Amino acid sequence: MVISIFILVCGLILRYHGADWLIGGSVGLAHLFGVSKLAIELPVIAFGTSIPKMVVSMSAAFGGSGGLAIGNIVPDNMG
């Protein structure tokens, strides 16, 4: 139980810092190329929020649980 809580807290901390790094890098790219921050941040954020679903789906597919991969993807693409 303690290990699970520790892993959860570490994951949340890493996710926070990863998101901060992702946004900071996208803003830096926007300044470097002279593009508006919004034009860079929207695609980067969209891609960044899709990566966890992709990792779960790939892990499920390679682990022989194709149904989990389909169940992870289908609800997002229904609307």
C-alpha angles and dihedrals in degrees: 000000000000091000091051091052091047092051091047092051092046090049092051092049092048091047092052094049092043091053091047090051091047094052093042090052093048091051089050090052091049091054092045094053096035093241125139114267091236093057090056101036099053097059092039092051091046091051093043094054092048096054096078091053090048092051093049092047094048092046091050093047093049090045092057097256101116091157090063090052091051092045090052094052106036101066092056093051099046099085 
